[in-house]
Amino acid sequence: MSDYKAPLRDLRFVCDELLDSDAHYQKFPQFSEVNRELRDAILEEAGKFAEQVLAPTNRNGDEQGCQFDSGVVTTPDGFKEAYQAFVEGGWAGLSMPEAFGGQDLPHSLDLVVSELFGQANHAWAMCPGLSAGCRSTLLSHGTPELQKTYLHKLTEGSWTGTMCLTEPQGGSDLSFLKTKAVDNGDGSYAVTGTKIFISAGEHDMSGNIVHLVLARLPDAPAGTKGISLILVPKFLPDGNGEPGERNTVQAGSIEHKMGIHGSPTCVMNFDEAKGYLIGEPHQGLRCMFTFMNAARIGTALEGASHAEVALQGAMSYALDREAGRSLAGVKSPDRPADKLIVHPDVRKMVQTIRAFAEGNRAFAHYLGQLVDGEHYGDGEQKAHASGLLALLTPIAKGFMTETGIEAASHGVQVYGGHGYVREWGMEQNLRDSRIATLYEGTTGIQALDLLGRKVLPDGGEQFGRFLKMIAASLPEMDPQFAAPLGAKLQEWEKLTRAIGVKSMSDVNEMAAAATDYLMYSGYVVVAWFWGRMGTLAKAKAAHSDELFYRAKVATAQFYFQRMLPRTTSLKESIEAGSSSLMALSDEEFEQLLG
Ligand SMILES: Cc1cc2nc3c(=O)[nH]c(=O)nc-3n(C[C@H](O)[C@H](O)[C@H](O)COP(=O)(O)OP(=O)(O)OC[C@H]3O[C@@H](n4cnc5c(N)ncnc54)[C@H](O)[C@@H]3O)c2cc1C
């Protein structure tokens, strides 16, 4: 959509009025000079960049897609130039240390900027997004030599990064991984194998590509405990740190996909390619989690962003298109029909989209603040932030991306048949939104992570701490939100305990409940944000006639009355247990195939 508008008013509401960004920055001595004025100036510029540089390339990116010719990948017209402008604007290094040429700003600020870039052009924004994950992984686990060689260029943005996990035989299950890395005896490794679905594995936007590759050393234990992380550059840096000899890693093909056509998804062939170990041998997955955790929050934000794009389209169409008459009496007697927005069903779709777009945005930027706490905080702040991030990241990734698809689908529906054709951008938004529940761990995998690794194993301790945190905020919340949320907290705790008990005798009970449980949790967490936003906006609306606050209160009420009740059906589905899922044997399923 080239008429995309950066949602700056709502972002300021979330960051400043709800999450008090100024007080947040002041928690960290290194950000004593960061404040909302500085953040606002960056936000304004990012908004312009998103609207004027990225959004105009979005439609063409979809229609033209990427081209592949003998290992060379060409991105759609305008992508390379937009990337060059991104590098020149210094956007790549916002939160990187000054020592590597960065601007030493908080991660939470970077996340605000990446929300806008992802909304304007999801496919384009994936390459810088992956490069950010590559930088943080190197920063956390790379040797000083590797950092010196690669981080300056990655921070500048003149080199980009990838994550190479998936192989033909396994994406969710990395224990299948076969790519080999053999010690060359000179501090380097020879990497051989094939990776598939590698986003931005090959392209024409940067001078070099730094692949972070999961591989096995010859003496590796089987399974996920035997995986190491190797950095493999497309060009080996020369003595001056510039791209030198071509390494033996090449794209074999690119995928033809449902959406994000502007993002090259590559098969990457490594043929004794020269690489360097990151972290300890066999500890690669642990290092890669630095990448994956950041990428999961980024992907969650993609879900919220697709809802925002749907909202902008649906709102403007519903206010413009005329069809039928309001059942409560004609609204535009001088016109042959009333606007779509008079119809309760259209309003329901628009408000559902808004509830997801704005509620999920608040959730995402709260996580951004936790990422700051985890990176820059003192011992206590770090422990608090890490515990919450571990619990909330799978909820955010699963819930925001699933509801992003729902919102994008409502976006199509509001346009009727016009939503299904290309012209208005709604069908592209829906196709582009679909990937987010798949990569960075499918919803099913996030759900198992949530229940099987984060909630149940510690006896519900971290989960209990989070419940207490929400409960502590209830006295300050308007009773119309606090009362139903308080009841949901009790129900959530009981439901969790019941799943835990049932799973002790049959682990399928946990797995059968997991995805519904994740969605249930998402609705409750987002209710926490809507309750706080509704309360705040109600207080502000009393002293301001800004329509923004009234709309916030109305959407908070809509969320509590029309969205939160979805938890009841999820609860019933969870309580029904695994029996109907497990009723047929594998053989019986086979017979059904015929
Ligand atoms: C456009 C695109 C871009 C991508 N970019 C990258 C990238 O940059 N780097 C990279 O490494 N990979 C990338 N991927 C790969 C992506 O992360 C994987 O496709 C994803 O993790 C799922 O793996 P899979 O495709 O092998 O599916 P499978 O693992 O085979 O899963 C199939 C289905 O089974 C379910 N399932 C699997 N295991 C379990 C289980 N134990 N319990 C319950 N359910 C289960 C899954 O939820 C899913 O619904 C990309 C994929 C696409 C399509």
The ligand as a MOL file (V3000), in Angstrom:
LIG
                    3D

  0  0  0     0  0            999 V3000
M  V30 BEGIN CTAB
M  V30 COUNTS 53 58 0 0 0
M  V30 BEGIN ATOM
M  V30 1 C 9.6360 -18.0410 3.4950 0
M  V30 2 C 10.4440 -18.7990 4.4960 0
M  V30 3 C 11.5590 -18.2200 5.0540 0
M  V30 4 C 12.3390 -18.9470 5.9550 0
M  V30 5 N 13.5040 -18.4110 6.4390 0
M  V30 6 C 14.3560 -19.2060 7.1310 0
M  V30 7 C 15.6750 -18.7500 7.4560 0
M  V30 8 O 16.0490 -17.6040 7.1630 0
M  V30 9 N 16.5140 -19.6100 8.0920 0
M  V30 10 C 16.1340 -20.8730 8.4320 0
M  V30 11 O 16.9490 -21.6010 8.9790 0
M  V30 12 N 14.8940 -21.3280 8.1530 0
M  V30 13 C 14.0090 -20.5200 7.5050 0
M  V30 14 N 12.7570 -20.9950 7.1900 0
M  V30 15 C 12.3750 -22.3350 7.6040 0
M  V30 16 C 11.3160 -22.3400 8.6980 0
M  V30 17 O 11.8620 -21.8710 9.9050 0
M  V30 18 C 10.7670 -23.7820 8.7870 0
M  V30 19 O 10.0200 -24.0180 7.6180 0
M  V30 20 C 9.9400 -23.9860 10.0340 0
M  V30 21 O 10.7500 -23.9530 11.1770 0
M  V30 22 C 9.1670 -25.3180 10.0060 0
M  V30 23 O 10.0040 -26.3800 9.6680 0
M  V30 24 P 9.5610 -27.4080 8.5060 0
M  V30 25 O 9.2100 -26.5900 7.3230 0
M  V30 26 O 10.6280 -28.4020 8.3610 0
M  V30 27 O 8.2330 -28.0440 9.0320 0
M  V30 28 P 8.1120 -29.3190 10.0050 0
M  V30 29 O 9.1010 -29.1960 11.0820 0
M  V30 30 O 8.1230 -30.5220 9.1760 0
M  V30 31 O 6.6530 -29.1010 10.6070 0
M  V30 32 C 5.4520 -29.4220 9.8920 0
M  V30 33 C 4.2650 -29.2650 10.8340 0
M  V30 34 O 4.3870 -30.1630 11.9200 0
M  V30 35 C 4.3690 -29.4920 13.1600 0
M  V30 36 N 5.3420 -30.1150 14.0550 0
M  V30 37 C 6.6250 -30.4190 13.7910 0
M  V30 38 N 7.1960 -30.9690 14.8700 0
M  V30 39 C 6.2730 -31.0130 15.8320 0
M  V30 40 C 6.2630 -31.4560 17.1820 0
M  V30 41 N 7.3530 -31.9600 17.7680 0
M  V30 42 N 5.1180 -31.3280 17.8850 0
M  V30 43 C 4.0260 -30.7930 17.3350 0
M  V30 44 N 3.9760 -30.3640 16.0700 0
M  V30 45 C 5.0830 -30.4490 15.3190 0
M  V30 46 C 4.7240 -28.0540 12.8640 0
M  V30 47 O 4.1610 -27.1600 13.8030 0
M  V30 48 C 4.1390 -27.8740 11.4690 0
M  V30 49 O 2.7900 -27.5280 11.5730 0
M  V30 50 C 11.9510 -20.2600 6.3260 0
M  V30 51 C 10.7830 -20.8190 5.7810 0
M  V30 52 C 10.0550 -20.1280 4.8640 0
M  V30 53 C 8.8490 -20.7860 4.2490 0
M  V30 END ATOM
M  V30 BEGIN BOND
M  V30 1 1 1 2
M  V30 2 1 2 3
M  V30 3 2 2 52
M  V30 4 2 3 4
M  V30 5 1 4 5
M  V30 6 1 4 50
M  V30 7 2 5 6
M  V30 8 1 6 7
M  V30 9 1 6 13
M  V30 10 2 7 8
M  V30 11 1 7 9
M  V30 12 1 9 10
M  V30 13 2 10 11
M  V30 14 1 10 12
M  V30 15 2 12 13
M  V30 16 1 13 14
M  V30 17 1 14 15
M  V30 18 1 14 50
M  V30 19 1 15 16
M  V30 20 1 16 17
M  V30 21 1 16 18
M  V30 22 1 18 19
M  V30 23 1 18 20
M  V30 24 1 20 21
M  V30 25 1 20 22
M  V30 26 1 22 23
M  V30 27 1 23 24
M  V30 28 2 24 25
M  V30 29 1 24 26
M  V30 30 1 24 27
M  V30 31 1 27 28
M  V30 32 2 28 29
M  V30 33 1 28 30
M  V30 34 1 28 31
M  V30 35 1 31 32
M  V30 36 1 32 33
M  V30 37 1 33 34
M  V30 38 1 33 48
M  V30 39 1 34 35
M  V30 40 1 35 36
M  V30 41 1 35 46
M  V30 42 1 36 37
M  V30 43 1 36 45
M  V30 44 2 37 38
M  V30 45 1 38 39
M  V30 46 1 39 40
M  V30 47 2 39 45
M  V30 48 1 40 41
M  V30 49 2 40 42
M  V30 50 1 42 43
M  V30 51 2 43 44
M  V30 52 1 44 45
M  V30 53 1 46 47
M  V30 54 1 46 48
M  V30 55 1 48 49
M  V30 56 2 50 51
M  V30 57 1 51 52
M  V30 58 1 52 53
M  V30 END BOND
M  V30 END CTAB
M  END
